[in-house]
């Protein structure tokens, strides 16, 4: 959530940066400032009344001590008036704060000045490409046919047990999942990340704090009896570890990694290509999260996207890195890199990771702060990235490593798998 102080001190900058998202926010921001002016005046009036009330109470006490209780009568009348007026101001303040909060919740994060303008994924900027497309000498199969041929993943059985988008991994398919999870976790630990195993359900406060509510409630599975939400990513519970926390300058960077299953309803995606592993309701993912000093968060963002590139290189996959345009970024992000792996069998690019800097947008909701070297309390910056999401990585490995008579496995995974090919 954007800070009112930022909008007040940098009004035109906020309007210009939100225009990168193709949003004309001038009217909303001006409305925020008008309501905040009213709120501040009501707060000042309330404080003035309370100060007067405290002064009168002391005066009444002195009159009683000096044996002049009758002289305190008009002061008591004024005290009652102050209480009544204070209650009205408190009610007005509550309404102001609620109205202000509801308006702020409609505003997405302001993009970094590095974010390109654009409206659709076609406007995203390709900043790096790596690797070559596989040169097949045979008819390459998409991963869903390979999964069936080698009995790795049963999509129909998943439909029977739960529904579409809940595949069942079997045999070497299940072992490939486990190998990738352990490989990704080990790589993160070697880079100084601390492993966290968080809950996979969160309460409403947690979903609000990281920006899933009220923006994405339709995309999450909701256990209504207990008002818990199934997590869409480990980012949500791990980042909420630091809700209402004040760090020290010396604590940065805070680096956490977590593996969890993830759950997404994918409402409204039925017309898209949902074949095989391309779009699931339940999937596994390893997520890296960092808390950074505001002056260094963009250096951390570059470090994190380079780290994800390193994973893709170790897996031997062809990929490209995109800097997302304003119209394609998530609600909470200030800047996002997407990593896409090329599927030669499907002849399309598949997104396998997003790495984002949220600046202070999440921290403002989380009340995640730190004391800098001067003792001033400031908002920390939060960042996260997929490192990596398994479904499309598995799809890419099966498709890009296939041969005429089997599927080779990347050398880095063999120690985790116990086999070097699927046949």
C-alpha positions in Angstrom: 0.0 0.0 0.0 1.3 3.4 -0.9 2.1 5.8 1.9 0.1 9.0 2.2 3.2 10.9 3.0 4.8 9.8 -0.3 1.7 10.8 -2.2 1.6 14.2 -0.5 5.3 15.0 -1.0 5.6 13.5 -4.5 2.2 13.9 -6.0 3.2 14.5 -9.6 5.9 11.8 -9.5 3.3 9.3 -8.2 0.8 10.3 -11.0 3.6 10.0 -13.6 4.8 6.6 -12.4 1.3 5.1 -12.2 0.8 6.3 -15.8 3.4 3.7 -16.7 0.8 1.2 -15.7 -1.7 3.0 -18.0 -3.6 4.3 -15.0 -4.7 7.9 -14.6 -4.5 8.2 -10.8 -4.7 12.0 -10.6 -8.3 12.1 -9.3 -7.8 9.3 -6.8 -4.6 10.8 -5.4 -6.2 14.2 -5.1 -9.1 12.6 -3.3 -6.7 10.8 -0.9 -5.0 14.2 -0.1 -8.4 15.9 0.5 -9.5 13.2 2.9 -6.1 13.2 4.6 -6.4 17.0 5.1 -9.8 16.5 6.7 -8.4 13.7 8.8 -5.4 15.8 10.0 -7.7 18.7 10.9 -10.0 16.4 12.9 -7.0 14.9 14.6 -5.7 18.4 15.5 -9.1 19.4 16.8 -9.3 16.3 18.8 -5.9 16.8 20.4 -6.8 20.4 21.2 -10.0 19.3 22.9 -8.3 16.6 24.8 -5.6 19.0 26.0 -8.3 21.5 27.1 -10.0 18.6 28.9 -6.8 17.6 30.7 -6.3 21.3 31.8 -9.8 21.6 33.1 -9.6 18.4 35.0 -6.5 19.7 36.8 -8.3 23.0 37.5 -11.3 21.1 38.9 -9.0 19.1 41.2 -7.3 22.2 42.5 -10.7 23.8 43.2 -11.8 20.8 45.2 -8.6 20.8 47.1 -9.0 24.5 48.0 -12.6 24.0 49.2 -14.3 25.7 46.2 -16.4 22.9 44.7 -19.2 25.2 43.6 -16.8 27.1 41.4 -16.0 23.8 39.6 -19.7 23.4 38.4 -19.3 25.3 35.0 -16.0 23.5 34.4 -17.8 20.2 34.8 -20.4 21.3 32.3 -17.5 22.2 29.9 -15.9 18.8 30.5 -19.1 17.0 29.5 -19.3 19.1 26.3 -15.7 18.2 25.6 -16.4 14.5 26.0 -19.4 14.7 23.6 -17.4 16.7 21.0 -14.4 14.4 21.3 -16.6 11.4 20.7 -17.9 13.0 17.5 -14.4 13.8 16.4 -13.2 10.2 17.1 -16.1 8.8 15.1 -15.2 11.2 12.2 -11.6 10.2 12.4 -12.5 6.5 12.2 -14.6 7.2 9.1 -11.8 9.3 7.6 -9.2 6.6 8.2 -11.5 3.9 6.7 -12.3 6.0 3.7 -8.6 6.7 3.2 -7.6 3.1 3.6 -10.2 2.0 1.0 -9.0 4.5 -1.5 -5.3 3.5 -1.0 -6.2 -0.1 -1.5 -7.3 0.7 -5.1 -3.9 2.1 -6.0 -1.3 -0.4 -7.2 2.4 0.1 -6.5 4.2 2.9 -8.4 6.5 1.3 -11.0 10.2 2.0 -11.0 11.4 4.4 -13.6 13.2 1.5 -15.2 9.9 -0.2 -16.0 9.1 0.2 -19.8 5.7 1.6 -20.8 3.3 -0.9 -22.4 -0.1 -2.5 -22.1 0.4 -6.2 -23.0 3.0 -9.0 -22.7 4.0 -8.1 -26.2 5.4 -4.8 -24.8 7.7 -6.5 -22.3 11.4 -5.9 -22.9 13.8 -8.8 -23.6 17.0 -8.0 -21.7 18.9 -11.3 -22.0 18.7 -14.6 -23.9 20.7 -17.8 -23.3 21.1 -21.1 -25.0 20.0 -22.7 -28.3 16.8 -24.4 -29.4 17.1 -28.2 -29.4 17.8 -29.7 -32.8 15.4 -32.7 -33.1 16.0 -35.3 -35.8 12.7 -36.9 -34.9 9.1 -35.8 -34.2 9.3 -34.2 -30.8 6.4 -34.8 -28.4 4.8 -32.3 -26.0 5.3 -33.1 -22.3 1.8 -34.5 -21.7 2.4 -37.2 -24.3 5.8 -37.9 -22.9 4.3 -38.2 -19.4 1.8 -40.7 -20.7 4.3 -42.7 -22.8 6.7 -43.1 -19.9 4.1 -43.3 -17.1 5.4 -40.2 -15.3 2.3 -38.1 -14.7 -1.4 -39.1 -14.8 -3.6 -36.2 -15.5 -6.8 -38.2 -15.8 -6.3 -39.8 -12.4 -5.9 -36.3 -10.9 -9.3 -35.4 -12.4 -10.8 -38.5 -10.8 -9.4 -37.8 -7.4 -9.9 -34.0 -7.4 -10.4 -32.3 -10.7 -8.6 -30.8 -13.7 -5.3 -29.1 -12.7 -4.4 -31.6 -10.0 -2.0 -34.1 -11.6 -0.7 -37.3 -10.0 3.0 -37.8 -10.4 4.2 -41.4 -10.5 7.4 -43.4 -10.4 10.3 -41.4 -12.0 8.0 -38.5 -12.5 7.5 -38.2 -8.7 11.3 -38.7 -8.2 12.0 -35.9 -10.7 9.7 -33.6 -8.6 11.5 -34.5 -5.4 15.0 -34.1 -7.0 14.2 -30.7 -8.3 12.9 -29.5 -4.9 16.0 -30.7 -3.1 18.3 -29.3 -5.8 16.7 -25.9 -5.7 16.8 -25.8 -1.9 20.5 -26.9 -1.7 21.4 -24.2 -4.3 19.7 -21.6 -2.2 21.3 -22.7 1.0 24.7 -22.5 -0.7 23.9 -18.8 -1.5 23.2 -18.0 2.2 19.4 -18.4 2.3 17.9 -19.7 5.5 15.3 -22.5 4.9 11.8 -22.0 6.2 9.0 -24.6 6.2 5.9 -22.4 6.7 2.2 -23.2 7.0 0.4 -23.6 3.6 -2.8 -21.9 4.9 -2.8 -18.3 6.1 -5.3 -16.0 7.9 -6.9 -12.9 6.4 -4.3 -10.6 8.0 -1.5 -12.4 6.3 -3.2 -12.4 2.9 -3.9 -8.7 3.2 -0.3 -7.8 4.4 1.4 -9.2 1.3 -1.3 -7.8 -1.1 -3.3 -10.9 -2.1 -6.4 -9.3 -0.4 -8.4 -7.5 -1.5 -6.8 -7.7 -5.0 -6.8 -11.5 -5.6 -9.4 -13.0 -3.4 -11.0 -14.7 -6.4 -7.8 -16.5 -7.2 -7.3 -18.2 -3.8 -8.9 -21.2 -2.3 -10.8 -20.1 0.8 -11.6 -22.3 3.8 -14.6 -20.2 4.8 -15.4 -21.9 8.2 -12.0 -20.9 9.6 -11.5 -18.0 7.2 -8.1 -19.4 6.1 -6.7 -19.1 2.6 -4.6 -21.8 0.8 -1.3 -20.0 -0.2 -0.6 -19.1 -3.8 3.1 -19.0 -3.0 5.5 -19.4 -0.1 6.0 -15.6 -0.3 2.8 -15.1 1.7 3.6 -17.0 4.9 7.4 -16.4 4.9 7.1 -12.6 4.4 4.5 -12.5 7.1 7.0 -13.8 9.6 8.2 -10.2 9.6 4.8 -8.5 10.0 4.9 -5.9 12.9 8.6 -6.4 13.2 11.3 -3.6 13.6 14.7 -4.7 12.3 18.1 -3.1 12.8 20.2 -1.7 9.9 22.7 -4.5 10.5 20.1 -7.2 10.0 20.1 -6.7 6.2 20.0 -8.6 4.0 17.5 -11.1 5.4 17.4 -14.1 3.1 14.8 -16.9 3.4 13.9 -19.8 1.1 11.0 -22.1 1.3 9.5 -25.1 -0.5 5.7 -25.4 -0.4 2.8 -26.7 -2.5 0.9 -23.7 -4.0 -2.7 -23.4 -4.8 -4.4 -21.1 -7.4 -7.9 -21.2 -8.7 -6.8 -19.6 -12.0 -10.3 -18.2 -12.3 -10.9 -16.8 -15.8 -8.1 -18.8 -17.4 -10.2 -21.5 -18.9 -9.9 -20.1 -22.4 -6.1 -20.1 -22.3 -3.7 -23.0 -23.1 -4.1 -25.2 -20.0 -2.8 -28.4 -21.5 -0.7 -30.6 -19.3 1.5 -28.8 -16.8 1.2 -25.4 -18.4 -1.4 -24.2 -15.9 -2.3 -26.0 -12.7 -4.4 -25.4 -9.6 -1.9 -27.2 -7.3 1.9 -27.2 -8.0 5.2 -27.2 -6.1 7.5 -24.3 -5.9 10.7 -23.1 -4.2 10.6 -19.4 -3.4 13.4 -17.1 -2.4 12.5 -14.0 -0.3 14.8 -11.1 0.7 14.3 -8.1 3.0 16.6 -5.3 1.9 17.7 -1.8 2.9 15.8 0.7 0.6 19.1 2.0 -0.8 20.2 -1.4 -1.9 17.0 -3.2 -3.0 17.6 -2.8 -6.7 21.1 -4.3 -6.4 19.4 -7.2 -4.6 16.9 -7.5 -7.4 19.7 -7.9 -9.9 21.4 -10.4 -7.7 18.3 -12.4 -7.4 17.5 -12.5 -11.1 21.1 -13.5 -11.8 20.7 -16.3 -9.2 17.6 -17.7 -11.0 19.5 -17.5 -14.3 22.2 -19.6 -12.8 19.7 -22.3 -11.9 18.4 -22.4 -15.5 21.9 -22.5 -16.8 22.8 -25.5 -14.5 19.7 -27.3 -15.8 21.0 -26.6 -19.3 17.7 -24.9 -20.5 17.3 -22.3 -23.2 15.8 -19.2 -21.6 15.2 -15.5 -21.9 14.8 -12.7 -19.3 12.1 -10.1 -19.7 11.6 -6.8 -17.9 7.9 -6.5 -17.6 6.1 -3.4 -18.9 3.8 -1.4 -16.7 0.7 -3.0 -18.0 1.9 -6.6 -17.4 3.2 -6.2 -13.8 1.5 -7.5 -10.7 -0.5 -5.1 -8.5 2.2 -5.0 -5.7 5.4 -4.9 -7.8 7.6 -1.9 -8.5 9.7 -3.9 -11.0 9.6 -7.5 -12.2 11.8 -9.8 -14.2 10.3 -12.8 -15.8 12.3 -15.8 -16.9 10.9 -17.9 -19.7 12.1 -21.3 -21.0 11.5 -22.2 -24.6 9.6 -25.4 -25.3 10.6 -26.6 -28.8 7.9 -29.3 -28.7 5.2 -26.7 -28.0 7.0 -24.0 -29.9 6.3 -21.4 -27.2 7.9 -19.7 -24.3 6.9 -20.8 -20.9 7.2 -18.5 -17.8 9.1 -20.4 -15.1 10.0 -17.5 -12.7 9.1 -14.0 -11.7 11.5 -12.0 -9.5 10.1 -8.7 -8.1 11.0 -5.8 -6.0 8.0 -4.5 -4.1 10.0 -1.6 -2.5 8.0 -0.5 0.6 4.5 -1.4 -0.8 4.2 -4.7 1.2 6.2 -3.3 4.1 3.6 -0.5 4.6 0.9 -3.1 5.0 3.1 -5.5 7.0 4.4 -2.6 9.2 7.8 -4.0 8.6 10.3 -1.4 9.6 13.9 -0.9 10.5 16.0 1.6 12.4 18.7 3.2 10.2 22.1 4.4 11.4 20.6 7.7 12.6 17.9 6.0 14.7 15.1 6.9 12.2 12.4 4.3 11.7 11.9 3.5 8.0 10.1 0.9 5.9 12.2 -2.0 4.7 12.0 -3.2 1.1 10.7 -6.7 0.2 11.7 -8.9 -2.8 10.8 -12.4 -3.8 11.3 -14.8 -6.7 10.4 -18.2 -7.9 13.6 -20.4 -7.8 11.9 -22.3 -9.3 8.3 -23.2 -10.0 8.3 -26.9 -10.9 5.5 -27.6 -13.4 6.9 -25.7 -16.4 10.5 -26.7 -15.5 9.4 -30.3 -15.5 7.6 -29.7 -18.8 10.7 -28.1 -20.3 13.1 -30.8 -19.1 10.9 -33.6 -20.5 10.5 -31.8 -23.9 13.9 -30.3 -24.4 15.9 -33.4 -23.1 13.9 -36.0 -25.1 15.6 -38.3 -27.6 14.1 -40.7 -30.0 14.2 -43.5 -27.4 14.0 -41.8 -24.0 14.6 -38.7 -22.0 18.0 -37.7 -20.8 18.4 -36.0 -17.4 20.6 -32.9 -16.6 23.8 -34.0 -15.0 23.2 -31.8 -11.9 20.1 -33.8 -11.1 21.5 -37.3 -11.4 22.9 -37.4 -7.8 19.4 -36.5 -6.6 17.5 -38.8 -9.0 19.5 -42.0 -8.8 19.1 -42.4 -12.6 20.3 -40.5 -15.7 17.6 -41.2 -18.2 13.9 -42.1 -18.5 13.1 -44.9 -21.0 
